[in-house]
Amino acid sequence: MANFFKPTKKTSTSNKHFAVDIERYDYQGAGIGFNNKKLVFVEGALVGEKVLVQPTETKSKFIRAKLIKVQQKSDARREPFCPHFDKCGGCSLQHMPYQTQLEVKQQAFKKLMSKLAPSVELSSIIQGDERGYRRRSRISLRWNPKSQQLEFGFRQGKSNQIVSIDQCPVMSPNLQGLLAPARATLSSLSQPRNLGHLELVDADNTQVVLLRTTEELKVADKEAMLEFAKAHQVSLYLHQGKTEPEIVHGDAPVCSETGSELSFLPTDFIQVNRSVNQQMVSEAISWLDVQASERVLDLFSGIGNFTFPIGKLSSKVIGIEGVQEMVDRASHNATKLGVENAEFYQANLADLNGNEEWSKQGFDKILLDPARAGAQGIVEQLGQFNASKIVYVSCNPSTLARDSESLLEQGYKISKMRVLDMFPQTGHLESMVLFEK
Ligand SMILES: C[S@@+](CC[C@H](N)C(=O)[O-])C[C@H]1O[C@@H](n2cnc3c(N)ncnc32)[C@H](O)[C@@H]1O
């Protein structure tokens, strides 16, 4: 075919406001209406509302627009419970009743999976508390030379802006109580330019504060942080310059909601919502129907959140994780707990060469819980293990749908599906799916 000139598609933005009637929701709970037959996505708008919007992105098939004014309000609209709702952007659904949020997530997931599993009933959503559920949080810190004040808050969307916060009602009450004193202590330090961020973790045995700095703290500043840790009875980690995080006060954190006491570092991945995690792990194990004689593979295993409970029921469980430090932590937990049938290996699951020792044997059951990018790379190879059941836990419905197609092509069928409301008040959609041979 001859080459000919094709103009590149234009992404234009016109500032002109227009009104739109909201007819349905997208999978993240943004309102959808139409303007001259073009889809218009409006975050913060509810079905049944007429809203005045300003386009922020105009493509050939859709427009993204910012809500300027609600001209006709839905009776369902509720007042967001967080005073930072408008600026922060972390919780985009607080204006929507919680029950509607759950229904939106269920409907979106049903629609997404309708072609892959047309006759599979979606079970009820797994949920916990709609507030106070976050057991970990990262606070950004930056010295503002103009105002001569420390900025303390959340990074706004994709921008470089820090939204100042003094409360966060979706954070666990234990962590919320630390915000004001932490801000006061950090603002008093002698070298505020060196402050990077704060990691807060509400562990089962302690609350953890990790301070990340670009340079080693001066002695007096270290003292001030220690005083803060003692006064508020928190464990304090300092992560200074290029060194490893170092505990300088209190106990190392543990989490134990899945039945084994797992030690972790505040920099390790742990599931943010304790109650939903507990229910999710228990459901995954029940779906796998693990038998005492079976070998199980746990892919993207982190510090062993699924691996240890699976190990209690199986003859052998192998956890594979990309981050060596978490593999070490999981192995350390196995030794500490006297668990002999769990082994952990480091591997990049997106790029296996087929020579890995652990991949040469079969598995009766497989669990995988990848990050947002999904499991491309390993998912195409899962068929070779000949597992009768595979549970896929997903934090990104698009990559789940893509990877599901590969499993269906390898002879599996979907037999169970469930949505998890791991992050209430946000558009995040987590789910779990059971595949059977
Ligand atoms: C959603 S977390 C789940 C961790 C664990 N299953 C849990 O429940 O706590 C995903 C994990 O996959 C790991 N990971 C991401 N990409 C990976 C890759 N290409 N290879 C191996 N592990 C990877 C991350 O380090 C992270 O620990």
The ligand as an SDF file (V2000), in Angstrom:
LIG
                    3D

 27 29  0  0  0  0  0  0  0  0999 V2000
    0.3060   -6.0510   44.8250 C   0  0  0  0  0  0  0  0  0  0  0  0
    1.8500   -6.4770   45.5230 S   0  0  0  0  0  0  0  0  0  0  0  0
    1.4020   -7.9900   46.3080 C   0  0  0  0  0  0  0  0  0  0  0  0
    2.3570   -8.5120   47.3300 C   0  0  0  0  0  0  0  0  0  0  0  0
    1.8070   -9.6540   48.2020 C   0  0  0  0  0  0  0  0  0  0  0  0
    1.1720  -10.6840   47.4120 N   0  0  0  0  0  0  0  0  0  0  0  0
    0.8670   -9.1430   49.2730 C   0  0  0  0  0  0  0  0  0  0  0  0
   -0.3050   -9.5110   49.2630 O   0  0  0  0  0  0  0  0  0  0  0  0
    1.3210   -8.3860   50.1370 O   0  0  0  0  0  0  0  0  0  0  0  0
    2.7500   -6.9230   44.1230 C   0  0  0  0  0  0  0  0  0  0  0  0
    4.1500   -7.4130   44.3790 C   0  0  0  0  0  0  0  0  0  0  0  0
    4.7310   -7.7620   43.1270 O   0  0  0  0  0  0  0  0  0  0  0  0
    6.1010   -7.4000   43.1140 C   0  0  0  0  0  0  0  0  0  0  0  0
    6.4510   -7.2460   41.6980 N   0  0  0  0  0  0  0  0  0  0  0  0
    6.0940   -6.2600   40.8410 C   0  0  0  0  0  0  0  0  0  0  0  0
    6.6040   -6.4950   39.6200 N   0  0  0  0  0  0  0  0  0  0  0  0
    7.2910   -7.6650   39.6850 C   0  0  0  0  0  0  0  0  0  0  0  0
    8.0260   -8.4230   38.7480 C   0  0  0  0  0  0  0  0  0  0  0  0
    8.1620   -8.0300   37.4820 N   0  0  0  0  0  0  0  0  0  0  0  0
    8.5850   -9.5720   39.1620 N   0  0  0  0  0  0  0  0  0  0  0  0
    8.4480   -9.9940   40.4500 C   0  0  0  0  0  0  0  0  0  0  0  0
    7.7630   -9.3040   41.3780 N   0  0  0  0  0  0  0  0  0  0  0  0
    7.1940   -8.1430   41.0140 C   0  0  0  0  0  0  0  0  0  0  0  0
    6.1210   -6.1090   43.9210 C   0  0  0  0  0  0  0  0  0  0  0  0
    7.4230   -5.8870   44.4400 O   0  0  0  0  0  0  0  0  0  0  0  0
    5.0880   -6.4060   45.0090 C   0  0  0  0  0  0  0  0  0  0  0  0
    5.6850   -6.9830   46.1430 O   0  0  0  0  0  0  0  0  0  0  0  0
  1  2  1  0
  2  3  1  0
  2 10  1  0
  3  4  1  0
  4  5  1  0
  5  6  1  0
  5  7  1  0
  7  8  2  0
  7  9  1  0
 10 11  1  0
 11 12  1  0
 11 26  1  0
 12 13  1  0
 13 14  1  0
 13 24  1  0
 14 15  1  0
 14 23  1  0
 15 16  2  0
 16 17  1  0
 17 18  1  0
 17 23  2  0
 18 19  1  0
 18 20  2  0
 20 21  1  0
 21 22  2  0
 22 23  1  0
 24 25  1  0
 24 26  1  0
 26 27  1  0
M  CHG  2   2   1   9  -1
M  END
$$$$
